[in-house]
Amino acid sequence: MNPGAIFGFSVAVVFMLSQVLLPQPGGAIAWFAILAAGLAVYTAVVWHRMRLWAVTAGGIAAALGSVAVLSIYALGYSMLTAPDAMAWVAYSLIALVPLSVLAASRFHQAEWEAWKKHMEGMGLSDILLLRHIPRLSKRDSKPN
């Protein structure tokens, strides 16, 4: 199985367990704070190593989406009870993530293929340690 898919599945499982095993809303707030921080680091590393605007935009949207969801829980709501405006902000930011992946695969085709090749043989630990993000030297010399 693709390590990225394993990572995504693992994140979903940990999220679901945090909802059941941790007191709420504290568990959700802690989860989304950790997720937002991790996504911010990921986004900075992606930009530093690859300079791909679409992937970076997706990382920013994911981090801000996590902050939006964290805010919803911190204000005493859940995603089911949040006011429409708050929920729309969170859902809109989250919806930008797959769109950024689609954009990256179209606008950064050569870099996207290099990234896929770089990830061959990597596992979940490589993703957690951000070793799956390659250094694309040609991108370092001319930022977009």
Backbone as CSV, one residue per row, in Angstrom:
resi,resn,N_x,N_y,N_z,CA_x,CA_y,CA_z,C_x,C_y,C_z
1,MET,0.841,-1.182,0.000,0.000,0.000,0.000,0.888,1.249,0.000
2,ASN,0.426,2.287,-0.623,1.118,3.563,-0.711,1.342,4.143,0.687
3,PRO,2.590,4.570,1.019,2.830,5.114,2.358,1.995,6.354,2.656
4,GLY,1.696,7.155,1.644,0.843,8.323,1.852,-0.563,7.909,2.264
5,ALA,-1.068,6.845,1.641,-2.394,6.334,1.997,-2.374,5.752,3.406
6,ILE,-1.300,5.062,3.762,-1.170,4.515,5.119,-1.150,5.660,6.136
7,PHE,-0.421,6.719,5.811,-0.370,7.872,6.702,-1.756,8.484,6.864
8,GLY,-2.455,8.705,5.763,-3.802,9.279,5.825,-4.755,8.416,6.627
9,PHE,-4.683,7.113,6.420,-5.529,6.185,7.169,-5.176,6.238,8.652
10,SER,-3.889,6.287,8.964,-3.432,6.355,10.359,-3.928,7.623,11.037
11,VAL,-3.863,8.744,10.322,-4.356,10.008,10.878,-5.853,9.893,11.181
12,ALA,-6.608,9.293,10.276,-8.049,9.138,10.481,-8.338,8.246,11.692
13,VAL,-7.596,7.163,11.838,-7.806,6.251,12.964,-7.465,6.949,14.278
14,VAL,-6.337,7.662,14.329,-5.960,8.367,15.550,-7.002,9.429,15.885
15,PHE,-7.512,10.129,14.876,-8.547,11.123,15.121,-9.779,10.470,15.736
16,MET,-10.233,9.373,15.138,-11.432,8.705,15.662,-11.203,8.207,17.089
17,LEU,-10.038,7.644,17.360,-9.729,7.183,18.717,-9.678,8.345,19.695
18,SER,-9.137,9.483,19.257,-9.068,10.649,20.145,-10.468,11.143,20.500
19,GLN,-11.410,10.981,19.589,-12.781,11.405,19.848,-13.470,10.505,20.868
20,VAL,-13.087,9.236,20.898,-13.721,8.270,21.787,-12.996,8.171,23.131
21,LEU,-11.657,8.207,23.104,-10.886,7.935,24.308,-10.550,9.173,25.137
22,LEU,-10.530,10.333,24.516,-10.157,11.548,25.237,-11.402,12.349,25.610
23,PRO,-11.343,13.043,26.752,-12.493,13.882,27.103,-12.654,15.004,26.081
24,GLN,-13.907,15.299,25.772,-14.194,16.309,24.755,-14.732,17.574,25.403
25,PRO,-14.472,18.741,24.903,-13.842,19.023,23.613,-12.316,19.089,23.663
26,GLY,-11.742,18.858,24.850,-10.286,18.955,24.989,-9.507,18.051,24.057
27,GLY,-10.007,16.839,23.841,-9.326,15.910,22.948,-9.276,16.426,21.529
28,ALA,-10.395,16.961,21.064,-10.446,17.507,19.703,-9.552,18.743,19.585
29,ILE,-9.580,19.590,20.599,-8.743,20.794,20.572,-7.269,20.404,20.523
30,ALA,-6.868,19.456,21.370,-5.462,19.005,21.373,-5.105,18.377,20.026
31,TRP,-5.987,17.528,19.500,-5.726,16.863,18.223,-5.506,17.877,17.106
32,PHE,-6.415,18.840,16.979,-6.307,19.789,15.875,-5.168,20.788,16.080
33,ALA,-4.784,21.054,17.323,-3.605,21.895,17.573,-2.338,21.180,17.108
34,ILE,-2.227,19.896,17.455,-1.062,19.105,17.014,-1.056,18.979,15.496
35,LEU,-2.216,18.724,14.916,-2.323,18.585,13.460,-1.938,19.892,12.760
36,ALA,-2.441,21.021,13.258,-2.118,22.322,12.653,-0.624,22.598,12.722
37,ALA,-0.004,22.304,13.857,1.442,22.527,14.003,2.219,21.631,13.038
38,GLY,1.837,20.363,12.963,2.513,19.442,12.044,2.356,19.855,10.596
39,LEU,1.164,20.316,10.233,0.934,20.770,8.860,1.706,22.045,8.550
40,ALA,1.858,22.915,9.520,2.645,24.131,9.309,4.107,23.783,9.054
41,VAL,4.641,22.833,9.822,6.031,22.394,9.612,6.164,21.736,8.241
42,TYR,5.250,20.840,7.910,5.256,20.172,6.598,5.260,21.202,5.466
43,THR,4.390,22.205,5.582,4.268,23.222,4.534,5.561,24.006,4.377
44,ALA,6.176,24.366,5.481,7.448,25.100,5.425,8.538,24.251,4.785
45,VAL,8.581,22.978,5.129,9.601,22.081,4.555,9.362,21.895,3.063
46,VAL,8.107,21.714,2.665,7.788,21.555,1.236,8.246,22.790,0.464
47,TRP,7.924,23.967,0.976,8.317,25.186,0.266,9.834,25.319,0.213
48,HIS,10.494,25.050,1.327,11.952,25.186,1.385,12.658,24.220,0.431
49,ARG,12.194,22.992,0.372,12.867,21.977,-0.443,12.426,21.954,-1.900
50,MET,11.177,22.333,-2.165,10.653,22.110,-3.506,10.155,23.357,-4.226
51,ARG,9.731,24.365,-3.498,9.220,25.609,-4.080,8.027,25.371,-5.022
52,LEU,7.140,24.453,-4.641,5.959,24.175,-5.446,4.770,24.932,-4.851
53,TRP,4.278,25.911,-5.585,3.241,26.784,-5.039,1.942,26.034,-4.759
54,ALA,1.571,25.094,-5.598,0.291,24.395,-5.410,0.315,23.521,-4.155
55,VAL,1.400,22.804,-3.941,1.507,21.952,-2.756,1.588,22.813,-1.502
56,THR,2.319,23.905,-1.585,2.430,24.815,-0.450,1.075,25.429,-0.118
57,ALA,0.329,25.824,-1.128,-1.015,26.382,-0.900,-1.917,25.351,-0.236
58,GLY,-1.814,24.102,-0.656,-2.605,23.046,-0.024,-2.226,22.833,1.427
59,GLY,-0.931,22.907,1.716,-0.482,22.776,3.100,-0.966,23.917,3.971
60,ILE,-0.941,25.121,3.421,-1.448,26.285,4.157,-2.946,26.121,4.418
61,ALA,-3.686,25.702,3.393,-5.128,25.495,3.556,-5.410,24.418,4.598
62,ALA,-4.638,23.341,4.594,-4.838,22.261,5.566,-4.551,22.743,6.985
63,ALA,-3.463,23.496,7.154,-3.127,24.014,8.484,-4.197,24.992,8.968
64,LEU,-4.630,25.887,8.092,-5.678,26.849,8.476,-7.012,26.148,8.719
65,GLY,-7.301,25.110,7.946,-8.512,24.325,8.169,-8.490,23.667,9.540
66,SER,-7.333,23.164,9.937,-7.195,22.573,11.275,-7.411,23.616,12.361
67,VAL,-6.881,24.815,12.143,-7.091,25.903,13.108,-8.575,26.281,13.157
68,ALA,-9.235,26.285,12.013,-10.666,26.605,11.978,-11.476,25.567,12.752
69,VAL,-11.162,24.297,12.561,-11.879,23.245,13.285,-11.550,23.326,14.777
70,LEU,-10.294,23.564,15.105,-9.895,23.746,16.500,-10.710,24.872,17.135
71,SER,-10.877,25.962,16.418,-11.645,27.110,16.923,-13.101,26.742,17.166
72,ILE,-13.659,25.949,16.281,-15.048,25.514,16.441,-15.204,24.739,17.753
73,TYR,-14.290,23.797,17.990,-14.360,23.010,19.222,-14.046,23.872,20.447
74,ALA,-13.095,24.787,20.324,-12.731,25.648,21.457,-13.887,26.559,21.863
75,LEU,-14.747,26.883,20.916,-15.910,27.724,21.214,-17.107,26.912,21.720
76,GLY,-16.902,25.606,21.884,-17.951,24.766,22.458,-18.870,24.088,21.457
77,TYR,-18.550,24.203,20.190,-19.359,23.553,19.157,-18.685,22.261,18.713
78,SER,-19.358,21.521,17.873,-18.752,20.410,17.129,-18.944,20.740,15.657
79,MET,-18.441,19.898,14.788,-18.627,20.158,13.357,-20.099,20.014,12.956
80,LEU,-20.874,19.325,13.758,-22.303,19.166,13.462,-23.156,20.301,14.017
81,THR,-22.635,20.980,15.046,-23.430,22.041,15.685,-22.875,23.445,15.430
82,ALA,-21.780,23.550,14.712,-21.155,24.858,14.463,-22.080,25.742,13.631
83,PRO,-22.031,27.037,13.890,-22.783,27.959,13.024,-22.338,27.782,11.567
84,ASP,-23.284,27.985,10.655,-23.017,27.735,9.233,-21.768,28.459,8.726
85,ALA,-21.599,29.713,9.095,-20.451,30.483,8.588,-19.133,29.854,9.033
86,MET,-19.072,29.426,10.278,-17.844,28.803,10.780,-17.583,27.473,10.081
87,ALA,-18.632,26.684,9.933,-18.479,25.383,9.277,-18.054,25.561,7.822
88,TRP,-18.630,26.540,7.129,-18.270,26.767,5.723,-16.803,27.144,5.576
89,VAL,-16.287,27.956,6.486,-14.865,28.326,6.433,-14.008,27.071,6.567
90,ALA,-14.311,26.257,7.579,-13.523,25.042,7.800,-13.618,24.087,6.615
91,TYR,-14.838,23.818,6.155,-15.013,22.887,5.040,-14.385,23.416,3.747
92,SER,-14.461,24.711,3.529,-13.859,25.296,2.316,-12.348,25.145,2.320
93,LEU,-11.726,25.403,3.463,-10.272,25.243,3.556,-9.881,23.789,3.347
94,ILE,-10.626,22.893,3.955,-10.323,21.471,3.806,-10.526,21.024,2.355
95,ALA,-11.524,21.562,1.679,-11.784,21.202,0.275,-10.668,21.661,-0.652
96,LEU,-9.931,22.690,-0.253,-8.827,23.169,-1.083,-7.662,22.179,-1.137
97,VAL,-7.566,21.305,-0.160,-6.423,20.375,-0.103,-6.402,19.432,-1.308
98,PRO,-7.464,18.666,-1.585,-7.400,17.806,-2.770,-7.285,18.600,-4.073
99,LEU,-7.853,19.794,-4.094,-7.701,20.634,-5.293,-6.245,21.029,-5.498
100,SER,-5.516,21.253,-4.410,-4.098,21.599,-4.534,-3.285,20.418,-5.059
101,VAL,-3.670,19.216,-4.662,-2.986,18.024,-5.169,-3.226,17.890,-6.674
102,LEU,-4.461,18.091,-7.092,-4.784,18.052,-8.522,-4.007,19.130,-9.271
103,ALA,-3.967,20.344,-8.730,-3.224,21.434,-9.372,-1.737,21.108,-9.448
104,ALA,-1.183,20.557,-8.388,0.244,20.222,-8.382,0.567,19.177,-9.440
105,SER,-0.314,18.196,-9.580,-0.050,17.152,-10.578,-0.156,17.685,-11.998
106,ARG,-0.848,18.803,-12.175,-0.986,19.409,-13.504,0.073,20.480,-13.776
107,PHE,0.291,21.366,-12.808,1.186,22.508,-13.018,2.656,22.193,-12.725
108,HIS,2.907,21.175,-11.914,4.278,20.816,-11.553,4.538,19.355,-11.938
109,GLN,4.243,19.012,-13.187,4.284,17.602,-13.588,5.651,16.953,-13.383
110,ALA,6.712,17.607,-13.824,8.052,17.012,-13.695,8.433,16.837,-12.227
111,GLU,8.155,17.853,-11.423,8.479,17.790,-10.003,7.618,16.751,-9.292
112,TRP,6.359,16.650,-9.699,5.444,15.680,-9.120,5.947,14.261,-9.382
113,GLU,6.392,14.016,-10.613,6.941,12.697,-10.958,8.230,12.420,-10.180
114,ALA,9.075,13.439,-10.034,10.317,13.276,-9.259,9.989,12.946,-7.806
115,TRP,8.944,13.563,-7.270,8.538,13.313,-5.891,8.040,11.870,-5.743
116,LYS,7.208,11.430,-6.700,6.713,10.055,-6.656,7.872,9.057,-6.725
117,LYS,8.840,9.332,-7.581,9.997,8.438,-7.700,10.816,8.440,-6.410
118,HIS,10.976,9.632,-5.815,11.725,9.760,-4.556,11.077,8.933,-3.446
119,MET,9.752,8.816,-3.465,9.035,8.119,-2.395,9.033,6.600,-2.535
120,GLU,9.495,6.101,-3.665,9.505,4.647,-3.861,10.318,3.983,-2.756
121,GLY,9.739,2.971,-2.149,10.428,2.221,-1.104,10.377,2.874,0.266
122,MET,9.735,4.023,0.389,9.653,4.680,1.686,8.449,4.158,2.460
123,GLY,8.519,4.329,3.768,7.447,3.864,4.627,6.865,4.981,5.474
124,LEU,6.046,4.584,6.410,5.365,5.538,7.280,6.359,6.371,8.093
125,SER,7.429,5.756,8.566,8.421,6.510,9.355,9.073,7.608,8.514
126,ASP,9.295,7.350,7.234,9.865,8.373,6.353,8.928,9.569,6.233
127,ILE,7.638,9.301,6.170,6.667,10.395,6.083,6.628,11.173,7.391
128,LEU,6.612,10.460,8.515,6.565,11.135,9.813,7.800,12.005,10.050
129,LEU,8.937,11.589,9.500,10.188,12.350,9.659,10.443,13.308,8.491
130,LEU,9.478,13.423,7.592,9.525,14.326,6.425,10.664,14.011,5.460
131,ARG,11.158,12.780,5.501,12.196,12.377,4.548,11.610,12.111,3.171
132,HIS,10.304,12.040,3.089,9.644,11.762,1.812,9.585,12.999,0.917
133,ILE,9.956,14.153,1.454,9.932,15.390,0.665,11.328,15.598,0.071
134,PRO,11.451,15.495,-1.247,12.786,15.602,-1.856,13.289,17.042,-1.913
135,ARG,14.568,17.170,-2.083,15.184,18.478,-2.342,15.346,18.581,-3.854
136,LEU,14.608,19.487,-4.439,14.697,19.665,-5.886,15.598,20.863,-6.159
137,SER,16.847,20.595,-6.475,17.843,21.660,-6.600,17.500,22.673,-7.685
138,LYS,16.914,22.237,-8.785,16.595,23.206,-9.842,15.531,24.196,-9.379
139,ARG,14.671,23.794,-8.442,13.645,24.695,-7.907,14.261,25.706,-6.939
140,ASP,15.368,25.330,-6.265,15.986,26.228,-5.291,16.525,27.487,-5.939
141,SER,16.939,27.407,-7.172,17.558,28.546,-7.818,16.555,29.540,-8.373
142,LYS,15.326,29.112,-8.619,14.331,30.053,-9.145,12.976,29.826,-8.485
143,PRO,12.735,30.507,-7.376,11.455,30.326,-6.681,10.290,30.859,-7.515
144,ASN,9.152,30.191,-7.371,7.926,30.623,-8.079,7.158,31.582,-7.241
